Amino acid sequence: MMKRWRFIFLPLLTVFALVVTACAGGATPEPAQEVAPEVTEAAPVATEEPAVEAPAATEEAAVEAPAATEAAEPAEAASSEPIKIGMLTDLTKTFTPWGVQVRDGMALAAQEINDAGGVNGRLIEIVAQDDENDGDIGVDRFERLVEEGVVAVGGIISSGVGAPVAATAEQLQMPTFLVKSGTEAALTRDSRYTFRTCLPAAPMDAGPVLQYAKEKGFSKVGAIVADYPWGQSVKSAIEKTFEGSGIEYAIEVAPVPPTTDFTPFVRAMADFGAEMIVATGHPPGNSAIVSLSADLAGNVPVTGAWTPPDLAVGGLQELAIGRYSDFSCADYFSDSYADLAKRYLTFSDNKFMSDDAVAGYAIVQLVAQAVGAVGDDPAAIAEYLHANEFTMPGYAHPLSWTEWGELANSQPIFTIISAGPAPKGLNEAGDWWFELLTHSEPLKPYEPGQ
């Protein structure tokens, strides 16, 4: 279990009904519930970035770093100094449930690499900063990490942080990995140092919905989106993706809670005859929309917003079974996910390994492999990442990128919550698991400026 941290986390975890997903760049409701994980030591976030210490080694945790499809000659280590990798994520505000998953995934990868001897004899050191779900703070903490001497930074969840940090990463030429920051504004055609690792750009998100609707023979799909930038992005994506598909669609634009009554919006979906309700564009309303759909719209799937499944099910309880559906860059049905998740749940205090943790694990493995191949120059690392395709444990697709850092081969899985039991050792959060609805065909990468 993770016991030795050199800094304190004061997480305020939101109730699912008030969570704004990592994609959202608009309104941010205040959290309504505190769920505090174990805290063992405290230190101020001040003039020096604290580092994550890897817990004590265990033999079964040691693994070899996954290989890229194109091998490069190993670079000779310039020194015995540790390889510093920055972690920038939300550890105390709205997106803490996502952030602690990223944190523990990165820490597990660092421990396993170090237990196996490091990278050319050099150990991995994770240097952590809390972006506090604030763009200005995120940029400041990012710059501190660069000053600390990190070779790459990963873990960003919120679009409100991802967009300004990505611009800074390009200026400072620092490889930076976005986990759930889906805003189109994070990447430009000139981006070379910013890489998406899990959630693709918002305009790509409607693809798996249309694929599933066609596979099921649906004739009508409804959507409820929020009246802020993320919701508008999803609305635009649905309109462009479904146009000419032969499937009718209806979109309702709803205000953001806490004052919103979603009854008329869900009733409109029922009156339309929606065979599926896309709530991905309204993260704050997910819980209410799912709950109301049970009474007003019947047994139709309602899509979430790339939310950690344990968080979603915890807020909905039995209403989630057979109704709450969502997307993931992790393949929860694969052997590689099962092997990784079992190690993760032994290592972490979290009860489930979400795709955020899978992405965090991959970020450290990617950087370690790049340093082993080309050394620790950030420009060389970025070039190496662009030149290769990587197969990472637990992923639903290989990782490779366009020249501007968009996922070149995103293939998220689309699942619905089903009654348990879960496969042994894979879910300590409750008696539920997943049913696969569809595994997306490769999504066409979004080109900035489209």
N, C-alpha and C positions, 0 to 999 in steps of 0.2 A: 504494500500500500504506500501511497505517497505521503511521506511524513516530514521531509526536511525542505522547507521553502524559506528563502531568505527575505521574504517580503510578505505583507499581509494582504489578503483579499477581503473586502467588505461587500460581498455581492448582494444586490437587491434583485432577486429573481421575480420576474413579472408573472402574474396569473395569466394563463393562456388567453383568456378573453381580452386582455389588454396588451398582449404582446404585439409589437410592430416588427414584422420580419426583417431579416437582414437586408433584404432587397430594398426596403423603403428608404427614401431620402426625404420624406415629408414629415408629417406630424409625429411626435413621439409621446404617447401617453405615459403618465407616471405609473410606476409599478404599484401594485396593490397588495402584494404579499411578499414577505421575506422568507427565504429558505437559505439558511447559512450552512455551507459545507464546513468541514473541519479546518480550523486555522490553528497553526502551532506557534508561529513567531511573527513579530511585527517589525517593520522598518519603514521609514518615511520614503516616499517617492520624491526625491529631491535632486541633488546635484549629480548623482551617479546612478546608472541603471543597475538594478539588482539582477542577479543571475539565478536561473533555476538550477538547483543542484539535483543531479540524478539520484534516486533512491538506491539503496544497497543492491548490489548485483545478485541476480539469480541465474543459475545455469540455463534454465529452460528459456529465459528471455532472449538469449543471444541468437541473432540471426544475421545472415548475410544481406547486404544491401541489394535490392533488386537491380537487375541489369537493364541497360538501355539496349535498343535494337542495333545501334551502331556503337562499336567500342572505340575508345580513344586510348592512346598510350598513357599509362599512369604518370602523373606529374610528381617529380621528386619533392618531398616536403621541404619547404624553405626553413622551417624551424620546428621546435617541439612545442611551440605555443598552441593553446587550444584554438579550435576553429569556432568563432563566435557567430551564432545565428540569432537574429533578433526575432522576438515574438511581440507583435503588436495586435492586441485584441481587446475586446470589452470584458473587463473582469469585475466591474462594480456597478454597472448601470443596466439599461434595458436588455442588452443582448448577452448578459452573463451566462444564461444556459447554453448558448452557442460557444461563448468564449472559453468556458472551463473545459469543454470538450476538445477544442483546438489545443488548449494548453496541455492537457494530459496526453493527447496524441503526439505532440511534438516532444514532450518529455520522455515518453516511452521509447520513441525512436532514438533519441539521444542516448538513453541508457543502454539500449540493445547494441547500438554501434560501439559505444565505449566498452561494454562488456566483451565485445568481440575483438577488441584491440584498437579501436579508433580508425581513423583514416590515415593511412601511412604512418601510424604511430601517434597521431595527434588526436586528442579527445575533442568531443563536441561539447560546447558550452552554450546553453540557451540563455540569452539575455532578454529579460521580460520587461515590457512596458504596458500599462493600462491606458487605452485610448479614451476611456470613459464615454464612449459613444458620442464624441464631440470632434468635429473636423479640425478646429484650431488646436485643440489639445493633441489630437492624433498627429498632426504635422510636427508639433513641438517635440513629442515623444519619439517620433520617427527620426528627427534630426539628432536627438540624443543618442539613439541607437547607432546612427552612422558615426557620430563622434566617438562612440565606444569601440569602434573598429569591427563591427559585424560585417560579414561577407554577403548577407542576404537578410531579408525581413519577410515574415509570413504571419498569417492569422487574421487578417482584417475581415470583419463581418458586415458592418453597416455601410451602405452606400454613402451616407453623409460623411463618413471617414474615408472610404475608399477613393472617392473622386479627388479630394485635395491631396491625399497622401500619394496617389498614383502620379499626379502632376509633379510633386516634389521628388518622387523616386526617379522620374525621367530626368529632372534637372541635375540630381546628384548621381545619376547613373548607378543606382543600387537595385539589384534584382529584388522584386517585391511580389509576393503571392497573395492574391485575393481569394478568400474562401467563399463568402456568400454576398459579396458586394456586387449586385447585379446591374447597377446603373450603367447605361451606355456611355455616360460622361467619363467613366474611369479610363477609357482607352481612346486614343486617336490613331490615325493612320501612321503617325510618327512614333508611337509607343514602341519601345524596344526592351524595356526593363520591367514591365508589369505583366504578370501572368495570372490568368484566372485558373483556379484549380478544382472547383466543384460546380458552383452555380454559374451557368452561362449568362450572357447578356440577356436582359429582359425581353427583347424582341424575339428571342429563340424559344421562350418558355411555352408558347402555345402549340408548338409542333407535336409533342407527345400527347396533348389533349386531342388534337385532330386525329392522330393515328389511332388512338384508342376508340374514339367515336366511330371511325370508319370500320374498325375491326368488329365492333359490337353492332353495327348497323343502325346506329342512332340517327334520327332525323332532326332532332332539336337539342341544342345545347345552350344553356343559359349561363350568364356570368354576372356577378356582383363585384364591382370594383370600388375602391376608395377614391374620394375626391382630393387626391394629391398626386405628386409626380409618379410614384410607383404604380398606383392604380391606373393612371392615364397611360403609362407605358404598356401595361398588360392589356388594357382596352384596345390600344392601337395594334398590339401583336395579334389579338384574337381577330380583329377586323381584317387585317392583312392575310392572316393564315387561313381563315375560313372562307374568304371571298372566293367564289367560284368552286367551292368544295361540294356543293349540293346539299350541305347540311345547314338548316336554318339556325340562326343564333340571335339571342336577345341579350342586351347588356343594360344593367341598372347601375347608376352611379350613386353611391350612398355616402353620406357624411361619415366622419370618424367618431367613434364613441368618445366619452361615456354617455352622451345624451341621445345617441342614435337608437331609434326603435327599428329593428330590422324586419319586423313583421310584414309591412307592405312590400318590401323588396323581395322577400322569400315568397310571399303570396303571388307576386307578379311572375316569379319563376314557375310556380305551380300552375297558374292560369295559362302561361305560355305552353305548358306541357313539356318542360325541360326534362330530358332523360339523364341529365348530368348537370351539376351546378359547379361552375368554376369560381371558387372564392379565393384563388391565389392572389388576385389583385386587391384583396381587402383583408390583410393580415389581422388588423385589430378586431375585425368582425367575424373571424373564422369560427370561434366558439359559438357565438349566437346564431350564425347562419346554419351551422351543423345541427344545433339543438332544435331550431325552429323547423328545419327541413323534415325532421322526423314526424312532426304533426301535420305540416302543411304540404309537403312535396312528396311524401312517401319514401320508399326505400331506394333513393337514388344516391350515387356517390357524390360527395362534396369535396373538392380539392383544397388542400392546404397550401402553405407558402414556404416549402422547404424548411419546415419546422422540425426540431428534434422530436422523434416520435414519442419518447417518454414524456416530454413536456406536453405534447398535444393530447395524448391519451390520459395523462394525469388530470388535465382540465376537463375532459369530456366524459371520462369513465366509460360506462357501458354504451353510451350513445355513439362512441367511436367505432364500435364493432360493426363491421359490414357497411359503414357509412363514410368514415373519414379516410380520405385517400390523399397521397402526397408523392412527391418526387424525391429522388436521391441519386447522388453520384456514386454511392456505395452499393454494391450488389450483396444484399443481405442473405442471399441464397447460395453464395459461392463458398467453396471450401477455404479459399484464401481469406475471406472475411471471417469465417468461423474460427480459423486458427488465430487470426489477429485479435478478434474480439475477446477470446478466452484469455489471452495474455493481458489485454487491456483491462478487463474487469478484475483480474488479479492485482493489477498495478494501481488502478484508479479507484477513487471513492464513488465515481459515477456508476449508475446501475445499468446503463446501456451504452453501447458504442455507436454514436450517430455518425453520419457522413462527415460532420465537422471534424471529429476525431480522426477519421480515416484520412481526411485531407491534411490535417496537421501532421500526422505520421509521415505521409508522403512528402510533405515539404522538406522535412529534415533529411529524409532519405535521398531526395533529389539533389539537395545542396551538397550532401556528403559525397554522393557519387560524382558530382561535377568537380568538387575540390580534388577528389582523388584522381580525376582524369586530367584537369587543366590547371590546378592550383587555385589559390584563393583570391585572385584578382576578380572583382565583381563583373567587369566587362567580359572577361573570358568565361565566367560562369553563365552569364546571360546568353552568350553566343553558343555555348555547349548545349544549353537547354533548348534553344531554337533549332539546333541541328539534329536533335534526337527525338525518338519516341520512347516512352517509358511504360512498362507494365508494373503497376504498384499494387501491393496487397490490398484486397478488399474493394478495389475499384470496379465499377461496372463497364469501364472502357479504358483503353490506353490513354496516356497523357501525351499530347503534343499540341503545338500552338501555331497559329498564323504568325506572320512577321510582326503583327501589332499586339500579340499576346492573347487573342481570343482562343478558346478551346477549339482545336481543329477537328476533334472527333467526339464531341459530347454525345453520349448515349445514356441519358438518365433512365433509371427504372421507375415505373409508376406502380404503386402498391396501394392496397386498401387494408385497414386493420382487421384482423380476424381473431377469433377466439383462440386461446392457447390450447395445449401448452406450446411454448417456444422450444426450439431445439435446446438440448441440455447445455447449460453453461453460457448461453448467449443473451439472456434477458433476465435481469434481477429486478426490473421495474414493475412487473406485473404479469398476470396470466393472459398474455396476448402475443400475437405474432403478426406476420404479414401474409397476404395473398397477392401474388404477382398479377397485375392487370395487363401490363405490357412492358416490353423493353424497347425503348425508343430506337428507331433507325438513326443513323448519324445525322445530327442537326447541322444545317448549313450555317457556317460561322457568320455572325453579324459583322458587317463592315461599317466602321464608323462613317457617319455622313449619309447613310442610306435613307 
